[in-house]
C-alpha cells in the first residue's frame, strides 16, 4: 500500500505518493517547522525503533465518516501460530503478578501482549480490510499505514482502534485514554452487570489511575489549563467495555505541534506500564517484537494541528498480503488474574479477526 488512511467518525484523511520519508519523529517535527505541509504515518511501540512517517505528495481531507463501497468477502484466513501459546501467556502473566506483588520493587504495572500469525489463501488488500473493520466498528478510528519508511517495504499496519492518543487544534488539546477492560457478553443482562463490575473494580480503576496520573504529569508543563475528570466513564466496542477519561487542555505555547504532543505522550501506561522506562525494558526482554502494535498512528499539518490514535486492535500485513500478525494485550497489576488476562487479550483480538472472518482456536 503506497499511502495512508485514517478514518475517524468526524473526518477522514487519505494520502498517496511520497515526497520524503522520516524514520525519526524528531526529524519529521523539524520538517513541519521548516515548512512541510503535512506529515502522516506511525510511531513504533518502542520509541527507540524506527518510525514510519512521510510527507505525502497528495492528500485529501473530508469531514464526516468514511463511506467506502461495500467491501468484498475476504479470502479464507486461518491461525497458523499463537505467540506465545495461551498456556505460555498465562505463565508469563503469573510471573509478572509475582514480580508486581513484591513491595520492594518499583514496577507497578506492565502491559503483557500476545500475537497471532495468520495465513490468507489469497492476497488481502489493506484498504479492503480497513473497510471491513469500519462496517463492524463504525465508531472506531480505522487506519491503514504504509510501513515502508521504517524499513518494512510493502508492509501495512491496519486496524480499528477505540482510543485517541491526542488531538491538537489551535491551542486546544484533547485526548481520551482507555485503561481497564472487561469482555462483552451476548446476554444484555450479563453484559450490563459486567459493565457495572468494571466501573466498580478496584483492580481496573487502579490500572486506569496509573494512566491518568502519568498523562497529567506529562501534560501539566505544556498546558496552561488542564481539565481531568475525577471519575472515569464507561465506553464500549462490540467486544469489550473500557474505562475512559476525556481530558481537555490549553497549550501554554501554541507552537507545540500535534506530532510533538504524540511523542511526549507515547507510550502511555495503557500500552506500556508504570514506570514507563522499566515497563518498556520488561516488555522488550520478555516478549517478541511488537513492531507498531501499541504505537501511534496519525497526521500533523503545517499549522501544528493533527490527530494521533493508539495503534491497538491492529495487525501488520506482509507485502504480499498473505501473512497477517495480529496483536492483543492487557494491563497487569499486582492483583491481576492470569486466566482473566488471557481472556481479555482474546476479546481484543476478535476485533481484527472478525473483520477477516477468522476464528480463534479454543484455548
Secondary structure in CASP SS format (residue, H / E / C, confidence):
PFRMAT SS
TARGET T0000
AUTHOR 0000-0000-0000
METHOD secondary structure of the structure
MODEL  1
X C 1.00
X C 1.00
X E 1.00
X E 1.00
X E 1.00
X E 1.00
X E 1.00
X E 1.00
X C 1.00
X C 1.00
X E 1.00
X E 1.00
X E 1.00
X E 1.00
X E 1.00
X E 1.00
X E 1.00
X E 1.00
X E 1.00
X E 1.00
X E 1.00
X E 1.00
X C 1.00
X C 1.00
X H 1.00
X H 1.00
X H 1.00
X H 1.00
X H 1.00
X H 1.00
X H 1.00
X H 1.00
X H 1.00
X C 1.00
X C 1.00
X C 1.00
X C 1.00
X E 1.00
X E 1.00
X E 1.00
X E 1.00
X E 1.00
X E 1.00
X C 1.00
X C 1.00
X C 1.00
X C 1.00
X C 1.00
X C 1.00
X C 1.00
X C 1.00
X E 1.00
X E 1.00
X E 1.00
X E 1.00
X E 1.00
X E 1.00
X E 1.00
X E 1.00
X E 1.00
X E 1.00
X E 1.00
X E 1.00
X C 1.00
X C 1.00
X C 1.00
X C 1.00
X C 1.00
X C 1.00
X C 1.00
X C 1.00
X C 1.00
X C 1.00
X C 1.00
X C 1.00
X C 1.00
X E 1.00
X E 1.00
X E 1.00
X E 1.00
X E 1.00
X E 1.00
X E 1.00
X C 1.00
X C 1.00
X H 1.00
X H 1.00
X H 1.00
X H 1.00
X H 1.00
X H 1.00
X H 1.00
X H 1.00
X H 1.00
X H 1.00
X H 1.00
X H 1.00
X H 1.00
X H 1.00
X H 1.00
X C 1.00
X C 1.00
X C 1.00
X C 1.00
X C 1.00
X C 1.00
X C 1.00
X C 1.00
X E 1.00
X E 1.00
X E 1.00
X E 1.00
X E 1.00
X E 1.00
X E 1.00
X E 1.00
X E 1.00
X E 1.00
X E 1.00
X E 1.00
X C 1.00
X C 1.00
X C 1.00
X C 1.00
X C 1.00
X H 1.00
X H 1.00
X H 1.00
X H 1.00
X H 1.00
X H 1.00
X H 1.00
X H 1.00
X H 1.00
X H 1.00
X H 1.00
X C 1.00
X C 1.00
X C 1.00
X C 1.00
X E 1.00
X E 1.00
X E 1.00
X E 1.00
X E 1.00
X E 1.00
X C 1.00
X H 1.00
X H 1.00
X H 1.00
X C 1.00
X C 1.00
X C 1.00
X C 1.00
X C 1.00
X E 1.00
X E 1.00
X E 1.00
X E 1.00
X E 1.00
X E 1.00
X C 1.00
X C 1.00
X E 1.00
X E 1.00
X E 1.00
X E 1.00
X E 1.00
X E 1.00
X C 1.00
X C 1.00
X E 1.00
X E 1.00
X E 1.00
X E 1.00
X E 1.00
X E 1.00
X E 1.00
X E 1.00
X E 1.00
X E 1.00
X E 1.00
X E 1.00
X C 1.00
X C 1.00
X C 1.00
X C 1.00
X H 1.00
X H 1.00
X H 1.00
X H 1.00
X H 1.00
X H 1.00
X H 1.00
X H 1.00
X H 1.00
X H 1.00
X H 1.00
X H 1.00
X H 1.00
X C 1.00
X H 1.00
X H 1.00
X H 1.00
X H 1.00
X H 1.00
X H 1.00
X H 1.00
X H 1.00
X H 1.00
X H 1.00
X H 1.00
X H 1.00
X H 1.00
X H 1.00
X H 1.00
X H 1.00
X H 1.00
X H 1.00
X H 1.00
X C 1.00
X C 1.00
X E 1.00
X E 1.00
X E 1.00
X E 1.00
X E 1.00
X E 1.00
X C 1.00
X C 1.00
X C 1.00
X C 1.00
X E 1.00
X E 1.00
X E 1.00
X E 1.00
X C 1.00
X C 1.00
X C 1.00
X E 1.00
X E 1.00
X E 1.00
X E 1.00
X E 1.00
X E 1.00
X E 1.00
X E 1.00
X E 1.00
X E 1.00
X E 1.00
X E 1.00
X C 1.00
X C 1.00
X C 1.00
X C 1.00
X C 1.00
X C 1.00
X H 1.00
X H 1.00
X H 1.00
X H 1.00
X H 1.00
X H 1.00
X H 1.00
X H 1.00
X C 1.00
X C 1.00
X C 1.00
X C 1.00
X C 1.00
X C 1.00
X C 1.00
X E 1.00
X E 1.00
X C 1.00
X H 1.00
X H 1.00
X H 1.00
X H 1.00
X H 1.00
X H 1.00
X H 1.00
X H 1.00
X H 1.00
X H 1.00
X H 1.00
X C 1.00
X C 1.00
X C 1.00
X C 1.00
X C 1.00
X C 1.00
X C 1.00
X C 1.00
X C 1.00
X E 1.00
X E 1.00
X E 1.00
X E 1.00
X E 1.00
X E 1.00
X C 1.00
X C 1.00
X C 1.00
X C 1.00
X E 1.00
X E 1.00
X E 1.00
X E 1.00
X E 1.00
X C 1.00
X C 1.00
X C 1.00
X E 1.00
X E 1.00
X E 1.00
X E 1.00
X C 1.00
X C 1.00
X C 1.00
X C 1.00
X C 1.00
X E 1.00
X E 1.00
X E 1.00
X E 1.00
X E 1.00
X E 1.00
X E 1.00
X E 1.00
X E 1.00
X E 1.00
X C 1.00
X C 1.00
X C 1.00
X C 1.00
X C 1.00
X H 1.00
X H 1.00
X H 1.00
X H 1.00
X H 1.00
X H 1.00
X H 1.00
X H 1.00
X H 1.00
X H 1.00
X H 1.00
X H 1.00
X H 1.00
X H 1.00
X H 1.00
X H 1.00
X H 1.00
X H 1.00
X H 1.00
X C 1.00
X C 1.00
X C 1.00
X C 1.00
X C 1.00
X C 1.00
X C 1.00
END
